[in-house]
Amino acid sequence: MALSFQNQGSALARRVLLVVFLVVSLATMTVYAREGSDGVLHRAQAAVAGAVAPLRAAGAAADAAVDGAVDAAADAGADEGTLTALREQNEQLRQALAQGEEYRLEAQRLQELLNLKDAYKLEGTAARVIGRSTDAWNQTVTIDAGSDAGVETGMTVMGPTGVAGQVVATAPGSSTVRLLSDPASGAAALIQSSRAEGIVRGSLDGLLYLENIGADVTVSVGDVVLTSGLGGSYVRGLLIGTVARVDGAAGDATRRIVVAPGESIRALEEVFVVSKADSPAAGDGGSASTGSSGSQGGAAS
């Protein structure tokens, strides 16, 4: 009898606890629904969520590790033919990406040449560089346009940002261009700001030097240097570059003036061979800005 009484008491206690739990739950839900976001229950909820957040992150990392292991196991189970096909596909995608980048860069360079042509109102022929000399005594390039395209010896050759050199020999399908940096090269030039005239010459070290400038002429770093057109060797008013260094002061007979071209002449890939320049502004250097040669082009305008 005592055992039966205890069982009945335990059952009654469980029913009472269940009723109490339901009442407390309903009361809590009612309070939660009625209180604002700053209420006690809302704050408690936020605190609990913050406490378990690291556990959730750890669980997500574990899931990712498991997924990676599964993928690795699947790859390990792939046959050699499948892996070879995937490698070939990956290589093809890399080659396509590299080729697309080359096309983009070429289009950008050609656009710069077009900007130069429009700025100076030039007529002529665009060409690609297909060969280069390998010694410092003979700094020339070969281009894929020759006499069949109307190219003649003596024509000025432009890079994307300024004068690159001059045609010295032609064949039906190609031409040889002597670069400004060649030791045998010389271009009649003038300093745009002072109008002082001299000659830009190449050198064995690949630098351009502005020579024959009057000793009383003040030359400053950043001065723009243009072709003067004297002697007819180059079209007048085209951008050669800017003064990069001056060793010595005005009045010094041994003064050396280094001119930096708009870009590395030796790195040319496409050029424009000038057959005619119609712009009167080219005569006074007024159109030296091409819109693509950065601060040098801007200074020349």
Helices and strands as residue ranges (DSSP letters): H 2-34, H 40-76, H 80-120, E 122-132, E 140-143, G 147-149, E 156-159, E 162-170, E 175-179, E 186-191, E 197-201, E 208-211, E 224-227, G 230-232, E 239-247, E 256-261, G 265-267, E 270-277, G 280-283, H 294-300
